[in-house]
Amino acid sequence: MPNFTKVLNVVINGASGNIAYALLPLICNGIVFGPDTKVNLRLLDLESQKSRLTGTLMEIEDGAYEFVTDVQMFFDPKEALINADFCIFIASYPHFPGMERKDLIKKNAEIYKNIGEIMNVHASRDCKTLVVANPVNSLTTILAKHAPNIPSRNFTGLSRLDHNRAKYLLAKTCGVTMDKIKDLIVWGNHSDTQYPDLSHAKVDDKLVSEIMSDKIEWMHTDYVDYCVTRWKKIVEMRGVTSIMSPANAIKDHIRNWYLGTDAGDYVSMAIISDGKKYDVPKGMCFSMPVECDNWNMHVPDFELDEYTKNKLRKSIEEISEELNLK
């Protein structure tokens, strides 16, 4: 039997949506927060989604999950966020046909500004946050900025899906299982400017750049193209955006942050920069390599070549542009 030692108040916004529906069983079965932690689930969404949200809540109740102490639904973030310990923000304003990108960013920036202000007053002072909604990096930056009572290190964005995609292709190309891949890094923005970097990656503790020295051009072209366009291929095949893989990436992100990463391995997380690493401006959310243990994050000091530095600059410029559009 599990030896429960902690209970977390976990808020999920966009809780009636497909990604949340795929994620919730992972949380309720103890896979996300581990075998020692129970959760009070707070399902947050728009009141227009009341019927779907009610059905989701009923399914959780019928599941009789031993890791769930309580489940409630909310339509007011001021109520849902009271003493929240962990927040997963999945929902954002949708991109309607004919809407310009800058208008979408402005709309979502205002929404996440308001949520940040609410968190600042109502959430736990040590509340942790994962933003999934796009544009992930900009919305995480805005959220953290408007919740100054909560440490900026507690705000993260999801780049783990990009990391997992990159890891799968490398493992497939090398003919090895996933556990053989270490220190793969996805830098930057969750967009076409992201850079899946193999210059520090290892397969069985051997540098990829050495064992695949004949594929350096592939690493900079086809490999990157696969990672940044994969989501489009899934939409073409299924007619909808990814559901299972983002849910699994959310699980991986939170589990590593809370329970720790494997010794000697780094994973990619979009975190708020302290301005001391890789010339990323202070306060900007940027995907970097991290190792984690019990909510603590460490960013290594890798030496970057000029090619990689230029890739990072492009993402920094893009995020800065998005933030100025707000």
Secondary structure, DSSP 8 states (H G I E B T S, - for coil): -----EEEEEEEETTTSHHHHHHHHHHHTTTTT-TTEEEEEEEE--GGGHHHHHHHHHHHHHHT-TTEEEEEEES-HHHHTTT-SEEEE-------TT--HHHHHHHHHHHHHHHHHHHHHHS-TT-EEEE-SSSHHHHHHHHHHT-TTS-GGGEEE--HHHHHHHHHHHHHHHT--GGGEE--EEEB-SSTT-EEE-SS-EETTEEHHHHTGGGHHHHHTHHHHHHHHHHHHHHHHHSS---HHHHHHHHHHHHHHHH---TT--EEEEEE--SSSTT--TT-EEEEEEEEETTEEE-------HHHHHHHHHHHHHHHHHHHH-
